[in-house]
Amino acid sequence: MNLQKIIFKNKDGKSLVGRLELPANQDAHNFAIFAHCFTCNKNLTAVRNISKALTSNGFGVLRFDFTGLGESEGDFADTNFSGNVEDLIAASDHLGANYQAPTLLIGHSLGGAAAIFAAAQIDSIQAVATIGAPSDPEHVKHLLRNGIDEIEHHGKALVNIGGRDFTIKKQFLDDLQQNTLSATVKNLRKPLLILHSPQDTTVGIKNAEEIYKAAHHPKSFISLDGADHLLMNRKDSLYVGDSIAGWAKRYLSIDDDEHLIESDHQVMASLDFEDGFTTRMKVGNHYLSADEPVSYGGNDYGPSPYELVSAGLSACTAMTLQMYAKGKNWHIENVEVHTSYSKTHAQDCEDCESSNAKIDTFHRDIKISGDFDEKQLNRLLQIADKCPVHKTLHNEVQVISKLIK
């Protein structure tokens, strides 16, 4: 995972702070923005887990603190629901200007309602997912029930929410009342995924039903059976992330390079001019990327060519040892083969032109778990040197090259 700190300005010039998570092994095919729940922040465990699941599926994800929360500037007491929507629009503008315009908007709880309002105003958004969202922003007033009278009479009140004190002003209540969700959902006309737990005691499942009824197709619903409102169970939040990723791929444009890599050979590598060292590969029936480390000018989206060679030696060694042991009815519980490549000074090299000559060297450390005596272990070490890839590296090898059209 590639994690970057992001700072951008909201409509009022306040600095909002977020984290942009990018895939570890590829360029992001789409960017998503995550809107956290009321009084939460970008670092809620569930938010991080959902983002992690999305990045593992190739998405770039921006999660940030709304105005007055977490690391972002501003006074929470001066914010309202409309301000959250404006913050999402500002986040979208920042991504579009500096990375790539977002196509997916995700919101949790009140953030889900804000995501729907924002999606109606952001042209690049092609799909929306809500998690435990209220069917109307005014639903949040029940969280403030102990302070409603004081807010109405004195214009503001100190309200305890989730063990923390927040000052809530009357303008916040007025803003909630003015923003009704049903008409916005009805006119959204963008694919919508609704995720909700039947056991959600904070925002009841009835809210999911009302959002679903108001929305036009394509619309989908996933029941988060057994989950709590904040998705405190790690399995629940990872499931949500994977579910959103799988669903969104039906509606977003994702380049599928795999079908472009076809060959009658065992392995094919394809590298475009603008891709630096990031090389697409078809290895047998499998697809992967090769690359160079960032220090060499690459993106580190995959193993380097020599790491791939070392991987072949490690895998072949492990397979050979297990195959030999099984033939002898020896039980190897586990074999680990640790291999690294370097150029080192030649040892016992008769043809070396000078004492400074270097040769390609693979350092291979082998760990064998099982009940073996010294004689058996020494024999297994000898067998390791007989693995086919090891033999190939020691043999005289020819590479026959020709141009094809």
Secondary structure, DSSP 8 states (H G I E B T S, - for coil): -EEEEEEEE-TTS-EEEEEEEE-SSS--SEEEEEE--TT--TT-HHHHHHHHHHHHTTEEEEEE--TTSTT--S-GGG--HHHHHHHHHHHHHHHHHHS----EEEEETHHHHHHHHHHTT-TT--EEEEES--SSGGGGGGGGGGGHHHHHHHSEEEEEETTEEEEEEHHHHHHHHH--HHHHHHHH-S-EEEEE-TT-SSS-THHHHHHHHHS-SSEEEEE-TT--TT--SHHHHHHHHHHHHHHHTTTS-----GGG---SSSEEEE--GGGTT-EEEEETTEEEEE---GGGTS---S--HHHHHHHHHHHHHHHHHHHHHHHTT---SEEEEEEEEEEEE-SS-TT-SSTT-EEEEEEEEEEEESS--HHHHHHHHHHHTTSHHHHHHHS----------
